[in-house]
Amino acid sequence: MTSSLDADLAGRIEAVRHRIAAAGGDPERVTLVAVTKGFGPEVALAAARAGLVDLGENYAQELIAKAPVLESADVGAVRWHAIGRLQRNKVRALAGIVHLWQSVDRADLGAEIARRAPGAAVLVQVNVSDEPQKGGCTPSDAPDLVTRLVDLGLDVRGLMTIGRAGSAADARPGFAVLRGLADRLDLPERSMGMSADLEAAVAEGATLVRVGSALFGPRQPRT
Ligand SMILES: *Cc1c(COP(=O)(O)O)cnc(C)c1O
C-alpha cells in the first residue's frame, strides 16, 4: 500500500537472498517462502508486488481471509503454503487454496487432505529437536507416515522441520537429521530454516526456507 513498505521490503528481500547465497545456497534454487502470518492482507499484497510468489501462513483463518484479497488484486498468482499446526476440520476450507501442505504430521490429517484435495502436494513435518510444544512426527515414525500418505494418493514431496529454539548453531544438528532422513527416503524437498537460523538450514541443503520477521519485521504477539 505505502511505497515505504514496498521499498523496505525490496531491501529486505535482497538481504535475505544475500544470506542464502553467503551460506552456500543458490538463491535461484532455494525457494523463499514469505511468512505473512500475523500481518494483514496489505503485507501479503506488498510481498506479491515485490515478486514473492510463495507465501506461508500458519493459521487457517488468516489464510482464508487473505487468499481472496490477493486473488482479486492486480498481482501475479501466488502459491500458498500451509505451515502451521492444522486441524482436520480446517482442511475442507483450505483445499482449493493451498499449493503445498507443509505440516502433515499424522495419517488422519493426510487422509482428510487426500479426501478434500486428492493428489495434493504435501511435506511431512518432523520434530527433529524432540521439543514437545512443536508439531511433527518423530524421525523414527517418518518413514511409515510417508508410506501411508503415498498410499493415500498424496504427492509427498519432502520433509519439513522447525529448528531447535536458540542459535542457528543449536538448530543445525536437527537440520542434518532432516537432511539424512530425506536422503534416505529419496525425497527432494527439505523445508527448514527461518529468520534466525536460515544459514544453518541452507548449509544442510534446505530447498525451501520460511522467512517472516526478516522480511516484514516483528509480529504482534498473538492474542
Ligand atoms: C512463524 C514461522 C516461520 C517464520 O518465522 P520467522 O522467525 O518470523 O522467520 C517459519 N515457519 C513456521 C512454521 C512458523 O511458524
The ligand as a Gaussian input file, in Angstrom:
#p B3LYP/6-31G(d) Opt

LIG

0 1
 C        6.442000     -18.133000      12.057000
 C        7.016000     -19.267000      11.329000
 C        8.061000     -19.067000      10.414000
 C        8.738000     -17.729000      10.200000
 O        9.356000     -17.328000      11.365000
 P       10.344000     -16.055000      11.409000
 O       11.160000     -16.294000      12.603000
 O        9.460000     -14.875000      11.527000
 O       11.112000     -16.043000      10.150000
 C        8.505000     -20.170000       9.708000
 N        7.965000     -21.395000       9.883000
 C        6.965000     -21.612000      10.743000
 C        6.410000     -22.978000      10.875000
 C        6.473000     -20.561000      11.506000
 O        5.504000     -20.803000      12.375000

